[in-house]
Amino acid sequence: MLSVGTKPRDFALQDANGKIHQLSDYTGKKIVIYFYPKDDTPGCTTQACAFRDAYDDFKALDVVVIGISKDDGKSHQAFIKKYDLPFMLLSDTEAEVARQFGVWVEKRLYGKKYMGMNRSTFVLDESGVITHVFEKATPSDNAADILRVLGDNK
């Protein structure tokens, strides 16, 4: 997993509408990148809605919020519409960016091993360097935890 002080390689992923976003597009702004397993599942919905509810606070701090999962654009569109999500969701269908960040990991469910997204969040400063890592982020607390550390760094 990428750690504090690391500058991730630039990447390009599509949003829900097919527009390509590169990490470098947001140089000069603080960025929150949160990786989550799947659209419209209980934990992922809780996390997305927490970011939605705190979105004005992120905007006030001039922070870009980006959610990334393996879901495709159609799934993201439905998720955004259903929960009125104001931030971008990007599709990492091949888990390339998840692998780069070290959040595509082996998991277990009922004794069966499979590869999946580790719910993790990264905060990047204006130059694209990671300042905080929330490994195994808690869906209900993640947005508030990030706002707390961003508020401490004003």
WOJOMO-V735133 format. One record per run of one state. SS is the DSSP state (hx for helix, st for strand, lp for the rest). FROM is the first residue (numbers start at 1). LEN is the number of residues. If there is no record, write none. Layout:
ss: (SS;SS)
from: (FROM;FROM)
len: (LEN;LEN)
This chain:
ss: (lp;st;lp;st;lp;st;hx;lp;st;lp;hx;lp;hx;lp;st;lp;hx;lp;st;lp;hx;lp;st;lp;st;lp;st;lp;st;lp;hx;lp)
from: (1;7;8;12;16;20;23;27;30;36;42;54;55;61;63;70;73;84;88;92;96;102;104;110;112;118;120;125;129;135;142;153)
len: (6;1;4;4;4;3;4;3;6;6;12;1;6;2;7;3;11;4;4;4;6;2;6;2;6;2;5;4;6;7;11;2)
